[in-house]
Amino acid sequence: MTDRWTETLQPLIAEGNTLKASAMNRHDARFSGWHAKARGFVQEFAPKKRPTFDEIRFASDFLLSKPEDDQREINDRIALMSDFDLCFELLEQVAEVAAEEEKKAKARRLATPQTPASREPALREPASQAPASPSPESAPAPATSSGDLRAVVDRMDLSARDKEEILAEIERVERALSKPQPDWDQIKRVIRFLLDCDRTLAIEAIPLILARLPKS
């Protein structure tokens, strides 16, 4: 599996660039097949990024406001090209995640035969520490600021890239919560992201988000 993600990514981006250069809108006959392959790539190598991929519409508001039969005749190339660029950037991020995971897997394979008795607990230590870190006294306390959510992320045994992405989602939910009428669609999106990202993180962070919602 070492280079399979690389072999998959290169033709995927090449095919996407062909579509970007010639398709009039997302109803191009070639688009659905390419989109399914791109989504499958994200799902296989970085499933927690799938909600972000699904948010890329490959269409403008104007196109989507028209009946589907009318959409097929509309030139929507400006929006289409912009969304392809977003997608290519995301696919590159997925490739970086795949490379990092492969590197970790290789390190584990190399470490296991050397000192199996002593190294195996060391490899599992971060996972066992993560659920035990929240203290019983702090769990019931409602979140009153963004610091509570960031503290949860800081305690997680995650890579720096993962934490950066999670903090970006927390900023998104903070903006939604700061509105007089919180943007529930944005809040749901972040909650789905947390559920896909990490079980322990979701269990700790989602109640803090929900505690900040108005009661009515």
C-alpha positions, 0 to 999 in steps of 0.5 A: 500500500506504500505508494497506492495513494500516490498512484491514485492521486496523480491520475485523479488530478489529471482527470480533474484538470481536463474537466476543469479546462473543458466542462461547462458545469457540473452536469458534464457527463464526465463529472459524476464518475470523477466526483465519485472517485475523488470522494472515494479517495478522501474516504479511504485515506482521510475519512474525517475530511469527507464532510469538507469534501462534500461541502464543495458544491462545484456550482454557483448559487445562480446555477443551483437556483435554477431547475435542473433541466435549465442548469444543463445549459448554463455556463458555470465555468467560473464557479466550477474552476474555483471549486476544482481548485478547492478540491485539488487543495483538499486532495493534496491534504489527503495525500499528506495525511496518507503519507504521514500514516504510512510513515507511522505504520512503517515506524511501528513495523520496524519497532515491534521486532526489536523490543516487543515486550517493552515497546508495545505499551509505549506505542499504546500509551497515548491512546490509553491516556487520552480518555483518562485525561478529563477529570470528573470535576471539570466534566460537568462545567458548561463552556463559557468561552472558546478556551474550553474547546481549545483545552480539549483539543490540546489534550488530544493525542493528535498530530499538529496538522490534525489539531490545526484543522480541528481548531479551524473548525472550532473557530467556525463554530465560535463564529456561528455561536456568536451570532444573535441567532446561532447558525445551526447549519454551521454548528451541525457541520462542525459537530459532524466533523468532530464525530468523524474525526475522533471519538474521544474528542467528539464526546468531550467537545460536542457537549461544550458546543451544545451547552453554549446554544440558547435554550430557546 
